Amino acid sequence: MKRIFSLFFAVLLIFSSVRADEGMWLLSLIGKNYQKMKALGFKLTPEDIYSINHSSMKDAVAAMNHGMCTMELVSPKGLMLTNHHCGYHALQQLSTLENNYLRDGFWARSYEEELPVPGMTAWFLVRMEDVTDKVMKELNDQMSESERDAVIRKVSRSLVKEVTEGSDYEAEVREMFDGNQYFLFIYRIYKDIRLVGAPPEAIGKFGGDVDNWMWPRHTGDFSMFRIYTAPDGSPAEYSPDNIPLEAKYYLPISIKSIQEGDYAQIMGFPGSTSRYLTTWEVKNVMTHENAIRIKVREEKLNILKSYMDKDPKIRLQYASKYASSSNYYKYSIGQNRDLKRLKVIKEKKKVQKEFMKWVNADPKRKERYGNALKMIHDALKNSADMDVAQKYWFEAIYLGPEIIKEALHVRAGINPQVNADPDKVKEALENYANEFFENYNAQVDKDLFINLLKLYKENVKKEFYPSVFEDIEQKGGLEAYANELYSKSFLTDKERFLKAINEFDPESMMADPGMQLAQSVLNAYFQIRSLKQDYDKESRKGRRLFMEGYMAMKKQMDPNVLLYPDANSTERLTYGTVKGYYHEKDPEFYTTTDSYDPSTHYFRPFTVIETYLDKEKHYKGTPYEKDFTVPQKLRKLIENKDYGQYADPKLGTIVTCFLTNNDITGGNSGSPVINGNGELIGLAFDGNWEAMSGDIEYDEDLQRTICVDIRFVLFLIDKYGEDHRLIEEMKIVK
């Protein structure tokens, strides 16, 4: 291993004078970045990335479920790669105690063995169009925010109808730069997606919550799916007659050596960033959004873990729910820390001071933009109590006990104005019940109800309490109320639920205590939203004017300046290089890593497979032992160095993960990492703990993307999963 370490350290970055561009760039405009991309090592053309006349990389990249994650085509027969954590819900959904695909993994040996995943979709961008002029010509400054929103909706509907009518396309108009720019995105959506392969979570989630957001990393974070179409190639719901997609474009896969400094670009569907926030909005994120999320989810996760540790069935039922909740709990902790470390509020104040100096230098600018920042400040200040209530409602109530979300689902289903056919409603609710109760435990949910509603009550002003809190007091408090609720409501028991559906009396169903509870908390939400909406409109108007002025200021200062809009689940590209970083770590941390040099505090951008065994040994006998247990088959492959063609020729071992300085966020999980020749070299799956501020403030020195090396993925498919047919259908470049 010492030889491997020295080789890593010898491959230091030699391109330090060439830096990555911060930014998540719209594909149709990527030509403006082309010279910078070429300087970093990109050898193709913008047309190879985005073309509406020819097949291009965009045709190989899809949004899973409209932006939850990203997937990419890697064969001419619709085979797709994404992260294991992106496929986690599907694996859980298809698992039983007898066939536990989370624990054991899954490998289909033929098309016939590939499993349909209910509800999964793949959204491919057909094209995008700047429709700013078409929207803006219908707007004027005399409109109220409500009038403005109504016009934008009307114009958007018209634009969508124009491109989708008579086609199998779907489309949407999305705003950019806080309503200063609008784009029309046209998609083809595939709805028959089938599970093809995944390693066990001991590999796909190796390191568990301990390693989440951490570097160095060794996780085999991938899963595989396939798109099926109708026999004529069109998108279709599941049918046994469907055939694998004939891919318009798919990514070739490189198993060549990767070096620090190599070009790397990532294409995907980043969910949300907020890079242009004001000081007051950053404070709001820290003290409201993050602080409340941390407080509520800590309580929720402790409850879930206590049950999951005791019962394997509950562990399986709640594995995906726990992972989902834990992810942004840890993220919020890191983001608050890094926003303080980077002195982001102080830096935002400088920007605002510069902006106001520019505004006040011209009477016309002062008239248009002079009040923009004040509007944002006053709106946030005057709605602070409502914002706290809204954040607690979302975390403790809507994302808290499942009985409330379940009731809201049933409520929508039995609404006669929406669903007039009782037979269809009964069938839909029966299907829902069969799926819901498969992963539900009433006792767990009751504990969540008691403890999370207690948090709401203790931290939200009484004027924002749901009316049900009066009933709770009359019945002797939360515990007594919960005991009665969970013993009587049809929502907490499958047998009672199916009986209620069979009898189907909407009036009687609405009288159920669980349904009444949901109605009460929903009313509270609408009350909070109603009180807050005028302040939100004022804040949005202030943001739009601030952003308009900020863009004008930047353009005046530099006519060639390139600004990127915040991420909003639309397809973007980020480019950079394979690159490590410097950061001091506690000695205890680097005793188990192949990627850190304590003498220089440098994190090398690669990890190797042998460290699986080192980490397992290090965590043996600790509370985290389960997260670092190496499957016996993988252990033998490592001990025998049975790496096939996938070992790095310079290192003589498998590279498991690597770092790039690409600019990504949630939604990019599963995104392809592509080299300068347009070949797949890895899958993006995480950010690093030292730079959790990234959604608000990009940190050039520390912000990195953690990627699973494609050679490790292929090794696991070929040597561990022994699913050789999948290797044969991919185009592998040596």
SVG drawing of the C-alpha trace seen along z (x, -y; Angstrom):
<svg xmlns="http://www.w3.org/2000/svg" viewBox="-71 -61 77 77">
<polyline fill="none" stroke="black" stroke-width="0.4" points="0.0,0.0 2.9,-2.4 3.9,-2.2 0.3,-3.1 0.3,-6.1 3.6,-7.4 2.4,-7.1 -0.8,-9.0 1.3,-11.7 3.6,-11.9 0.8,-12.7 0.3,-16.3 -1.8,-18.8 0.3,-20.5 -2.4,-22.6 -3.0,-24.9 -2.9,-28.0 -6.0,-26.8 -9.1,-26.7 -12.6,-25.4 -15.4,-27.8 -17.9,-28.1 -21.4,-27.6 -24.1,-25.3 -24.4,-26.3 -27.5,-26.0 -26.7,-23.6 -27.9,-25.7 -25.6,-28.5 -22.5,-26.4 -20.7,-27.8 -19.9,-30.9 -17.8,-28.8 -16.1,-26.8 -12.7,-28.4 -12.4,-27.9 -13.4,-24.3 -10.8,-23.7 -8.1,-25.2 -9.0,-22.6 -8.8,-19.7 -12.2,-19.4 -11.6,-18.0 -15.1,-18.0 -17.5,-20.8 -20.5,-22.5 -22.6,-20.7 -21.4,-17.4 -23.0,-18.4 -26.2,-20.0 -27.8,-19.8 -31.4,-19.9 -30.6,-18.6 -28.3,-15.7 -27.9,-13.2 -25.7,-14.6 -24.7,-14.0 -28.0,-15.6 -29.8,-12.6 -27.9,-10.3 -28.7,-12.1 -32.1,-12.0 -33.7,-13.3 -35.0,-10.5 -38.5,-11.4 -38.3,-14.9 -35.1,-15.8 -34.8,-13.6 -31.5,-12.3 -29.8,-12.0 -29.4,-8.9 -27.4,-8.2 -27.6,-5.8 -24.6,-3.5 -25.7,-1.1 -27.8,-1.1 -30.5,1.0 -31.6,-1.6 -29.3,-0.5 -28.9,-3.3 -26.6,-4.0 -27.4,-6.1 -26.4,-6.1 -27.3,-3.3 -28.9,-5.9 -31.0,-7.1 -32.2,-3.6 -32.6,-2.9 -36.3,-3.5 -36.9,-1.2 -34.7,1.5 -36.7,1.2 -40.0,1.1 -39.2,4.4 -37.7,6.1 -39.3,8.6 -37.9,10.2 -37.2,13.3 -35.8,11.3 -34.0,8.4 -32.3,6.6 -31.0,3.9 -29.1,6.5 -28.2,8.9 -28.1,6.8 -29.8,7.7 -28.5,8.9 -30.9,9.7 -29.3,12.3 -31.8,11.6 -34.3,9.1 -37.0,11.3 -35.6,11.0 -35.5,7.2 -38.1,5.9 -40.6,3.1 -40.3,0.2 -43.8,-1.4 -43.7,-5.2 -40.2,-5.6 -39.8,-7.9 -36.9,-9.1 -37.1,-12.7 -35.0,-13.4 -34.5,-17.0 -35.5,-17.3 -34.7,-21.0 -34.8,-24.2 -35.8,-27.7 -35.3,-31.2 -38.8,-32.6 -38.0,-35.7 -39.2,-38.1 -42.5,-36.2 -43.2,-36.4 -41.9,-39.9 -44.0,-41.6 -47.1,-40.6 -46.0,-42.2 -45.7,-45.8 -44.6,-47.5 -48.1,-48.6 -49.1,-45.0 -49.4,-43.6 -47.4,-40.5 -50.6,-38.4 -51.5,-39.9 -48.0,-39.3 -48.1,-35.6 -51.4,-35.1 -50.1,-36.5 -47.0,-34.4 -49.1,-31.2 -51.3,-32.1 -48.4,-32.7 -46.6,-29.6 -49.7,-27.4 -50.0,-28.8 -46.3,-28.1 -46.5,-24.6 -49.7,-23.8 -48.0,-25.0 -45.1,-22.5 -46.9,-19.5 -50.2,-19.3 -50.3,-16.3 -47.0,-15.0 -45.7,-12.7 -43.7,-15.6 -44.3,-17.3 -43.0,-20.8 -42.7,-23.5 -41.6,-27.1 -39.1,-27.8 -38.0,-31.2 -34.3,-32.1 -32.6,-34.9 -35.6,-35.4 -38.0,-36.1 -35.7,-38.1 -35.4,-35.3 -37.7,-32.5 -36.9,-29.2 -39.2,-26.6 -38.0,-23.0 -39.4,-20.2 -39.1,-16.6 -39.8,-13.1 -40.7,-11.1 -40.3,-7.3 -42.5,-5.5 -41.5,-1.8 -38.3,-1.6 -37.0,1.7 -34.4,2.6 -31.4,4.4 -28.7,4.5 -27.3,3.2 -24.7,4.2 -25.7,4.9 -25.9,1.9 -22.8,3.1 -21.1,1.8 -23.6,-0.7 -23.9,-2.4 -20.5,-1.4 -19.7,-3.8 -23.4,-4.6 -24.1,-7.8 -20.6,-8.0 -19.1,-8.5 -22.1,-10.5 -20.8,-13.8 -17.2,-12.7 -13.9,-12.3 -12.1,-10.0 -14.8,-7.7 -14.9,-4.1 -18.6,-3.6 -19.8,-1.7 -22.7,-4.1 -24.4,-2.8 -27.5,-1.0 -28.7,0.0 -32.0,-0.3 -33.3,0.1 -35.9,-2.0 -38.6,-0.1 -40.8,-1.5 -43.8,-0.5 -42.9,1.7 -42.9,-1.5 -40.3,-3.1 -42.7,-5.6 -42.9,-6.2 -45.5,-3.8 -46.7,-2.6 -45.5,0.8 -46.5,3.7 -45.0,7.2 -45.0,6.4 -42.7,3.4 -39.1,3.5 -35.8,2.0 -35.2,-1.5 -33.2,-2.0 -30.9,-4.7 -30.5,-7.8 -27.1,-8.4 -25.3,-6.6 -22.0,-7.3 -18.9,-5.2 -17.0,-4.1 -13.3,-4.7 -11.2,-2.4 -8.1,-4.3 -6.0,-5.7 -7.3,-8.9 -4.8,-11.5 -5.0,-14.6 -5.5,-17.6 -7.6,-15.6 -10.6,-17.4 -14.0,-16.4 -17.4,-17.7 -20.7,-16.7 -24.1,-16.9 -27.3,-16.5 -30.3,-18.1 -29.1,-20.0 -32.1,-20.7 -31.7,-24.1 -29.0,-26.7 -29.3,-30.2 -26.1,-31.9 -27.5,-35.4 -29.1,-35.7 -28.9,-38.9 -27.5,-39.0 -31.0,-38.7 -31.9,-35.7 -28.7,-33.9 -29.5,-34.6 -32.9,-33.2 -31.5,-30.0 -29.3,-29.6 -31.6,-30.4 -34.9,-29.2 -34.5,-26.6 -31.4,-24.8 -31.8,-25.2 -35.3,-23.9 -34.5,-21.0 -31.6,-20.0 -33.7,-20.1 -36.7,-18.2 -34.8,-15.6 -32.5,-14.8 -35.6,-13.9 -37.1,-12.0 -33.9,-10.0 -33.4,-9.0 -36.9,-7.6 -36.5,-5.7 -33.1,-4.3 -34.3,-3.0 -36.9,-0.9 -34.8,0.1 -32.0,1.4 -34.5,3.7 -36.4,5.2 -35.1,6.3 -38.5,5.9 -38.8,2.2 -35.2,1.7 -36.2,2.7 -39.5,0.8 -37.8,-2.5 -34.4,-2.2 -35.2,-4.5 -37.1,-7.0 -34.2,-7.1 -31.6,-7.7 -33.7,-10.4 -34.2,-12.3 -30.6,-11.8 -29.1,-13.2 -30.1,-16.8 -30.0,-16.7 -26.2,-16.3 -26.1,-18.7 -27.8,-21.5 -25.3,-21.1 -22.4,-21.4 -23.9,-24.3 -24.4,-26.4 -20.8,-25.7 -19.4,-26.7 -21.5,-29.8 -19.9,-31.1 -16.4,-29.9 -16.6,-31.7 -18.0,-34.8 -20.7,-34.8 -22.9,-37.4 -19.9,-39.8 -19.2,-39.2 -22.9,-39.6 -22.8,-43.0 -19.9,-44.1 -21.9,-43.1 -25.0,-45.0 -22.9,-48.1 -21.4,-47.9 -24.9,-47.5 -26.3,-50.5 -23.3,-52.7 -24.0,-51.8 -27.8,-52.4 -27.4,-55.8 -25.0,-57.0 -27.9,-57.3 -31.3,-58.8 -33.1,-56.4 -31.4,-53.4 -32.2,-54.8 -35.9,-55.1 -36.0,-51.6 -33.8,-49.7 -33.4,-52.0 -35.9,-50.1 -35.2,-46.5 -33.0,-45.5 -35.3,-47.3 -38.3,-45.4 -36.5,-42.1 -35.3,-43.1 -38.7,-44.4 -40.6,-41.4 -38.4,-38.9 -38.5,-40.9 -42.2,-41.3 -43.0,-37.7 -40.4,-36.0 -42.9,-34.4 -44.9,-33.1 -41.8,-31.7 -40.8,-29.8 -44.3,-28.4 -44.2,-27.4 -40.8,-25.7 -41.9,-23.7 -45.1,-22.8 -43.2,-21.3 -40.6,-19.5 -42.6,-18.3 -46.1,-17.9 -45.9,-17.3 -42.6,-15.3 -43.3,-14.0 -45.8,-11.3 -47.0,-9.6 -50.7,-9.5 -51.0,-13.2 -49.5,-12.8 -51.6,-9.6 -54.8,-11.4 -54.1,-14.2 -53.7,-11.6 -57.0,-10.0 -58.7,-13.3 -57.6,-14.2 -58.8,-10.8 -62.3,-10.9 -62.9,-14.5 -65.9,-14.2 -65.0,-17.4 -61.7,-15.8 -62.6,-12.1 -66.2,-11.4 -66.0,-7.7 -66.2,-5.8 -65.0,-2.5 -61.9,-4.0 -61.2,-5.8 -61.7,-2.6 -59.3,-0.7 -56.7,-3.5 -56.9,-3.7 -56.7,0.1 -53.5,0.1 -52.2,-2.8 -53.0,-0.9 -51.2,2.2 -48.1,0.2 -48.3,-2.2 -48.8,0.4 -46.0,2.6 -43.6,0.0 -45.6,-1.3 -45.6,-0.6 -48.3,-2.3 -46.3,-2.3 -43.3,-4.0 -45.6,-6.5 -47.4,-7.2 -44.0,-7.9 -43.2,-10.3 -46.6,-12.0 -46.2,-12.5 -42.6,-13.9 -42.7,-16.0 -46.0,-17.7 -44.5,-18.4 -41.7,-20.2 -44.1,-22.2 -46.1,-23.2 -43.0,-24.3 -41.5,-26.4 -44.4,-28.0 -46.5,-30.8 -50.1,-29.9 -51.7,-31.9 -50.3,-29.4 -51.5,-26.3 -53.9,-23.9 -57.3,-23.8 -56.8,-20.1 -54.4,-21.3 -57.5,-22.2 -58.8,-18.6 -55.4,-17.3 -55.5,-19.4 -59.1,-18.2 -58.1,-14.6 -55.2,-14.9 -52.3,-15.8 -50.5,-14.4 -49.9,-10.9 -53.5,-10.3 -54.7,-11.8 -52.3,-9.7 -53.3,-6.5 -56.9,-7.1 -56.1,-8.3 -53.9,-5.4 -56.3,-2.8 -59.4,-4.1 -58.4,-5.7 -58.8,-3.6 -55.5,-5.3 -53.3,-3.4 -54.4,0.2 -54.6,1.9 -57.7,4.0 -59.6,0.9 -58.4,-1.0 -59.6,1.6 -62.9,1.9 -63.4,-1.9 -62.6,-1.8 -65.0,1.2 -67.9,-0.6 -66.8,-3.9 -68.8,-6.6 -66.8,-9.8 -68.7,-11.6 -68.0,-8.9 -64.4,-8.7 -63.9,-12.4 -65.3,-12.1 -62.4,-9.7 -60.2,-11.3 -57.1,-10.9 -58.9,-12.7 -60.1,-15.4 -56.5,-15.8 -55.2,-16.3 -57.9,-18.8 -57.0,-20.8 -53.3,-20.9 -54.0,-21.7 -56.2,-24.6 -53.3,-25.9 -51.0,-25.7 -53.3,-27.7 -53.7,-30.3 -50.0,-30.7 -49.6,-30.9 -52.4,-33.4 -50.9,-35.7 -47.4,-35.4 -48.3,-35.6 -48.2,-39.4 -44.8,-39.5 -43.6,-36.7 -44.8,-38.7 -43.0,-41.8 -39.8,-39.8 -40.1,-38.2 -40.6,-41.6 -37.6,-42.9 -35.5,-39.9 -36.5,-40.4 -35.5,-44.0 -32.3,-43.4 -31.4,-40.6 -32.3,-42.8 -30.1,-45.6 -27.3,-43.2 -27.1,-41.7 -27.1,-45.2 -24.3,-46.3 -22.2,-43.3 -22.7,-43.8 -21.8,-47.4 -18.6,-46.6 -17.7,-43.8 -19.6,-43.4 -18.3,-39.9 -19.3,-38.7 -21.0,-35.3 -23.6,-34.8 -25.3,-31.5 -28.9,-31.2 -29.5,-29.3 -30.2,-25.6 -33.8,-24.7 -33.9,-21.0 -33.3,-22.0 -30.4,-20.3 -27.0,-21.9 -23.3,-21.3 -20.4,-22.1 -16.7,-21.7 -13.4,-21.4 -10.7,-18.9 -9.8,-15.9 -8.4,-17.7 -7.7,-17.2 -7.6,-19.8 -5.8,-21.0 -7.5,-20.8 -6.2,-19.9 -7.9,-16.8 -7.9,-15.2 -5.3,-12.4 -8.0,-9.8 -9.6,-10.5 -6.7,-9.7 -5.6,-6.5 -8.1,-4.6 -7.5,-6.4 -5.4,-6.0 -6.0,-9.6 -4.6,-12.0 -1.1,-13.2 -0.9,-14.4 2.5,-16.2 1.0,-18.5 -2.7,-18.2 -3.4,-17.4 -6.3,-15.2 -5.4,-13.3 -8.2,-12.9 -8.2,-9.1 -9.1,-6.2 -8.3,-2.5 -10.2,0.8 -7.8,2.2 -9.0,-0.4 -12.3,1.5 -10.5,4.0 -8.6,1.2 -11.9,-0.6 -13.6,2.6 -10.8,3.4 -10.8,-0.2 -14.5,-0.2 -14.7,3.4 -16.3,3.4 -17.6,-0.2 -21.2,-1.3 -20.6,-1.8 -19.4,1.8 -22.4,2.6 -21.7,-0.3 -18.2,1.0 -18.7,4.7 -17.2,6.0 -19.1,8.8 -17.1,12.0 -17.1,12.2 -15.6,8.8 -13.1,9.6 -11.8,12.6 -11.6,10.5 -9.5,7.9 -7.3,10.5 -6.7,12.3 -6.3,9.0 -8.7,10.4 -9.3,7.1 -9.4,8.1 -9.1,5.3 -10.3,2.7 -7.2,2.0 -5.4,-1.3 -2.2,-0.3 -0.1,-2.8 -1.3,-1.7 -2.0,1.9 -5.2,1.7 -8.8,0.6 -9.6,-3.1 -12.9,-3.2 -13.6,-7.0 -12.1,-10.2 -12.6,-14.0 -13.3,-16.8 -13.8,-20.5 -17.1,-20.5 -20.0,-22.6 -22.9,-20.4 -25.8,-20.0 -28.7,-17.7 -30.3,-16.3 -26.9,-15.8 -26.6,-12.5 -26.0,-9.8 -24.8,-12.4 -22.2,-11.2 -18.6,-12.4 -17.3,-12.8 -13.7,-13.2 -12.4,-15.5 -13.2,-12.8 -16.8,-12.6 -16.3,-9.2 -17.9,-8.2 -15.3,-8.0 -17.5,-8.0 -20.8,-8.9 -21.1,-12.0 -22.7,-11.0 -21.8,-13.5 -20.1,-16.7 -17.4,-17.0 -18.0,-17.9 -15.6,-20.8 -17.7,-22.7 -21.4,-22.3 -22.0,-26.0 -21.9,-25.3 -25.6,-25.9 -25.2,-29.4 -21.5,-30.2 -19.1,-28.3 -15.7,-27.7 -13.1,-27.3 -10.4,-26.0 -12.5,-23.3 -15.6,-22.5 -15.3,-19.1 -17.5,-16.5 -17.1,-12.9 -17.4,-10.4 -17.5,-6.6 -14.9,-5.5 -16.5,-3.8 -13.8,-1.1 -14.9,-0.2 -18.5,0.0 -17.6,2.3 -15.5,4.4 -18.5,4.9 -20.8,5.7 -18.4,8.1 -16.4,9.7 -18.8,9.3 -22.2,9.5 -20.9,11.8 -23.5,10.2 -21.3,10.4 -24.1,9.7 -24.2,6.1 -20.5,5.6 -20.9,7.0 -23.6,4.5 -21.6,1.4 -18.9,-0.3 -15.7,-0.1 -12.8,-2.2 -9.4,-0.9"/>
</svg>
